[in-house]
Amino acid sequence: MLVLWAVVVLTATAVQALSPWSFLHLKPKDKINDRTQTQESLPDSQVLHEMFTALENMQDAYFQHWVGTWPDGIDWTRAVMSTHIAATLRVLSDELELTLTNDIVNSSSTKQDAISGYFADIIAYYFGEDAFAIRNEAYDDMLWVVLNWLETIQFIDEHSRLLSHVASGGNSLETWYGRRWTPAFAHRARIFWELAARGWDTKLCGGGMLWNPRLMPYKNAITNQLFIAASVGMFLHFPGDSNTSPFATPNSPIDTQTQDQPHPHPQNTTQIPFRLLPHDRTFLTSALTAHAWLASSNMTNADGLYTDGFHISGYPSSRNTACDERDEMLYTYNQGNDGVPMDEVWLRKEDLPAQPPLTEDPGQKPLRVRERAAGGGDPTALEERDRKRRRVGGA
């Protein structure tokens, strides 16, 4: 056993030495008390090496700074790539020991340079993103944009708190420069959530998000799942917005409905007030309504996996309004997206403002079904995992 551990340590040391990120002096934190290392597990240093090398390759080989984007990508994949950068920077900031102390200033400064350098790429992409073109694309494309900027806002919040705490000796007197970009990122997230919310339609299938307003009606899994995820993200992480652009006057409410396509807004009103504060119930209500519709839509097959979506037979010549032509194709990106966001609401329910009462975790059932269908573990272990998560959530 000691020989095995020696090999693991030597391998990890060699990998870290060869890594282009070895100068960062990374020290992974293990926050899971009951975690065990198995022979099949990768050393943390190797995982970090592979993750950061992928980031380096993605940016050095494919990102063009002079246009602020990935020219070989398309609009929604570019938004996803920007999300990956923000998520990776959250790992570097939050999951690693950034020992910002006076005795290792050089190491601290190097880490900050790496984080700030890639954060600059995100800023460049904010201007390189073709926001006007995406407004005329499908609703799922718009929702990837929302998730991108919400992830970036979370990184800014977490990293800013870390640096402010250390720089002020715990008094949080200083603010990281990244916070200057939060209002711009939040405004873009809000604009695209409101544009996408127009895709909520109750005339066909009794609810659900349309995929593309310029094509024949199609209510697919990914668009509805992304709407749930984006609505939960807006409820939990949106910091508020009072930017008047691109609206006529500061007092103009934002119409997020068409006559035939109301989104799931409280009391089914037609407008959202211009100025939005954090944790607006509009977003949570939208998420719960969309989640309830998706759960009852019969979009999953006999194995519990999401099919691609529904067409309406005979439309528009017939009077049929039911989702009755299911596309049985299975895609990995359709699986599990509905459970994770709702699970986050459940786990944080005690810390959030007043909201519709949740008597059970709405995210756990779809997560368990997808895990079992994909061979993700024996039922006993999954049930034990669920009990632990419920204890963490205060249930």
Disulfide bonds with the S-S distance in Angstrom:
Cys205-Cys323 1.88
